[in-house]
Amino acid sequence: MTRTASHLTRILALIPWVIAHPGTSVQEVCDRFGYRSHRELIRDLDLVFVCGLPGYGPGDLMVAYVEEDEVVVDMADYFATAPNLTAAESLALLAAGMTVLASGQGSEELGSAVEKLGRALLPDADEMLVVDMDAEPELATTLRNAASGGQVVEIEYTGLARGEHTVREIEPWIVYASMGNWYVSGHCRRAGGERVFRLDRIRRASPTDETFDVPSPRPQPPDGYVATEDDVVATIELKRGALWVLEYYRLDVVERDDDRAVVRFSTYEPLVAAQLLMRLGPHATLLEGPEVEGALTSLRTSLLARYSGF
């Protein structure tokens, strides 16, 4: 589970529990939900304080705070009980869970939940609903077989961001699908470290007679956005007002303290990082990344030209 997913899961579990246990102490909440300090809990309560229902007026936002030694969550009755899903919402949830399972990335817990939900929705059905996914590309089978046998593969790879064409030898570890694309992760001998390659950018994959030691245990597929070999990388300094970015993006943290962080931001499109920097304003500084700097300059020029007539 990613840092963002685990953080969100903890908050979503904390809110209904505190509502159901009024008068609970700060230490009790910290012990139950694994907070390392009271300050860490306070930060999450501050985050909850600005969340609520659409409209987001004063009457729509939750209240979360510590009063003396008591943790208080109020104006959040919709969290007190499980939501009543409509038939369409339930089927959509079931189909989403089955899609993840069909991709081969579902956990045992998800499989159990899907089975129970299916029985609840279709108690008299002779057969379970079936979710079909596009057949995996032939290249995925080739690379998966090589990964299983610990076989080095020579690939021809064309990076999308730079258009660079390279021939390299990789030691494939895992092959998986994520967010509509297929990937192979493994050790790239040319780069001298772990790399991820999109299969639709591999022009040729030729297994060799050379073998390698397969890592044990094998790495697990990542959640969310997958950084690939040809991504643009920007080094960004985040000040206190921008530290929330650490919770919402997959980043490599270079330095971190209470007031700032230096991170490496990977993206297939420089404009994505440039737009984030524009949004953060004075709370973030681009330290390194010529592609992103160029996109940021173009974005600023475009915005100034748009508003110059006002």
N, C-alpha and C positions, 0 to 999 in steps of 0.2 A: 504494500500500500504506500502511495506517495505521501510526502509530508503534509501536503495540503489536504488529501483525503483523510488521513488519520486525524488531523487537527479538526476538520469539520465533523467527523464522526464523534469525536470526544465532546464537542460543543453540543451536538444534537442529542447526545445521550445525557449530558449534564442538565440541560434545561428542564425536561419533564421530570427528572429525578428530584431536582431542587423544588419544583412546584409541588410534587407529591410529598415532600418531606419538609414542610415549613419549620423554621427554627434551627435548621442544620448549621453546624459551625464551619468556619473556614477550613480548619484542619481536617475535619471529616470529609469535606468535599475534595480537598487535596489528596488525601489518602485513597479515597475511593476511585478517583479518576486519574491518578498518577501525575499530579502536578508536582514539580520539583521545588516550587517555592510559592509563597502567598502572592508574590508579585506576578508570577506567571498566570495565576488564576485571575487576578485583577485585570490583566491585559485582555483575557478572553471575555470577562464580564463587560469591559469597556466596548469590545467589539459587538457583543450582543445588544448593548444599549442603543446602537444606531441601526438596528435591524427591525423589520416588522412587515406589515402587510402593504400591498400596493396602495398608493396614495401618500404614504410616508409622512403624514401629518403627525402632530403631537399625539393624537389619539390612536394612531396606527402603529407606533413604535413600542417595542418592549422596554421594560425598565429592569436593569440588572445592576446590583451594587452590593457593597458590604456595609452593614450597619452594626457598629461595635464588632462583635465576633460572629454575626449571623449573615449568611449568604441569602440575598433576596432576589427573586425573579418574579416580576409582576406584569400585568397586562399582556399575558402570553397564554391565555386559556386554550388557544388552538393547539398548543403543544402538550396540553395535559392528557389528552387521549389520542389514540391512533386515528388518523383521518379516515373518513368513509369515502372510498374511491367509487367513482361511477363504473359501470360495466366497461365503457370504452377505455377509461384510465387503467382499469385492472388488466384488460387484454393487452394494452400497450406495454404495461410493465412486464407482463408475462412474455410477450414477444421480445422485448429488449433483453430480458434475462436469458431466453433461449438462444438469442443471437450470439451473446457472449459465450455461452456454452458450446455452440456450434463452431465458433472460431478456435476452440481448443484452449482458451485462456481462462475459462471459468474455474472457480474453486469448488471444493467438495461442499462447502456451506451454501454456495450459490445453487448448486445442483439440487440440494435438499430443499431450498426455499422455492425453486421453480416447480419442483414436483408437488409440494404442498399447495402452492398457489394454483397449479393446474387442476388438482383434485377439487379444490374449493370452487373454482369457476366452472368446471365441466365434470360434475360428479357422475353424470350418466353417459358420458362420451365413451364409445368403444375404443377410440384411439386418441392419443394425445395430439395436440397441435404439432405441426412440423414446420420448422423454420429452415429454409434452404439458403445456403450462401453460395456465391460463385465458387466454382471449383478452383483449388489453388493452382497457381501457374506451374508448368512443368519444371521450371527452374527451381521452385521451392522443393520439389521432390529430390532433385539432384543434390542440392545443398544440404537437405536434411539427411539424406543417406550418407553424405560425406561427413557430416557432423557426428552421426551415430558411429561411424567407423573410424573416426579420428583421422580423416584423410585431408591433406592439404589441397586447396583448390586455387587454380590460377583464374583470375577474373579480369575482364576488360570493363572498366567502369567510367561512365561519363557523368561528371558532376553538373547538376542543374544550375547552381548559382554562378559558377565561373565558366562552365562549358569545357572544363579540362578533361581530357581523355587520358586515362592511365591504365597500365597493366600491372597487376600486383598479385602477390600470393597471400591468401588468408587461411587461417585456421578456424573454420566455422564452428560456433558453439551451439547457437539456437536459431531456428527459423520461425517467424511468427507474423501474424497480421495485427495491425493496429491502426485505428481511425481510417480504414479504407485502403491501406497500403500494406504490402508485404516487405519484410525486412530480414536480413541476416546479420547477426551480431557475432563477432569473434575477434581474434588477434590478427591485426594487419601487420605483416612483416615490413612493408614499405614504411608505414607510419611508426612502427615500433611500439604499438600499444593497442588497446581495445578500440574498435571502430564499428559503426553501424552503417550498413549499405542498403539502399532501397533496391528491391529486385527489378523494378521496371527501368532502372538506370544501368543494370548490368547487361552488357551486350553479349558476353560470352562467359561461361563458367566451365572450366575443364579440370576435373579431378586428376590429381597427379598420383604417382606411386609412393610419395613421401607421406609419412604419418606423423601425428603429434599426440601428446598426452591430453586427453579430454579433461577439463576442469571438473572437480568433484567437490561439492555438488555443482551441477550446471547452473549458470546464471538464469534468473527468471526474467521474462519479458517485462519491460518497464510499462508504467501506466502513462496515459496522456501523450503529449507531443514527444516524438523521438528525434533526437539530434543525430544527423548523419554526417558522414565524412566530409561532405562538401558544404556544410552549413557556414554561414557567415557568423563570426564570433566577435562580440563587442565586450570590452571590459568597462564596467560602469561602477561609479561610486554612488551608493545610496545613503542619503542622510536620514536623520530621524523621521522626517515626514514622509519618507518613501520606503521605510522598512517593511511595510505591508506587502510589498512586491515579493518578498521572500516566501510568503504563504501562498501566492497565487501563480507563480511561474516555476518551472523546472530550471534551476540555476546551479552553477558551480560556485560555491562560496569560497573566495580567496582569503578574505579577512572579515572578522566580525567582532563587534563589541556592542555595548548598549546603545550607542549613538550613531553608528555608521556601519556600513558593510561594503566590501568590494566584491563584485560578482562577475562571472563570465556568462553572458547571455547568448545562447545559440539560436539561430533562426534561419529558415530557408530564404527569407526576404528581408533585406536591410530596412525596408520601410516599416516593418513591424516594430523593430527596436527604436527607430526614429520617432514613431508615433508615441511609443511609451515614454521616451525622453521628453517629448513636447508636453505630454500630460503631466509628468512629474515636475516640470518647470525647475525652480531653483533647488529642489530637493534631490536632484540627481545630476551627476556630471559624467560625460563620456570621457574615459581615460584613454581608450585605445579601440580602434576599429575604423579604418579608413572608409570602408563601404558604408557603414552606418553614418559616419560623419558626412559623407556626400549626400546620402538620403536626407539627413537632418537639415543640411543647408538648402537643399531643393525644397523641402517641405516648408521651411521658414520663408523662403523667397516667394513660394506660391501663396502662402497665407498673407504675407505683406501686400502682395499685388492685389489680392482679392479685396482687402479692406482699405487700400490706399485711397479709394474714391470717397470714403465716408468722412 
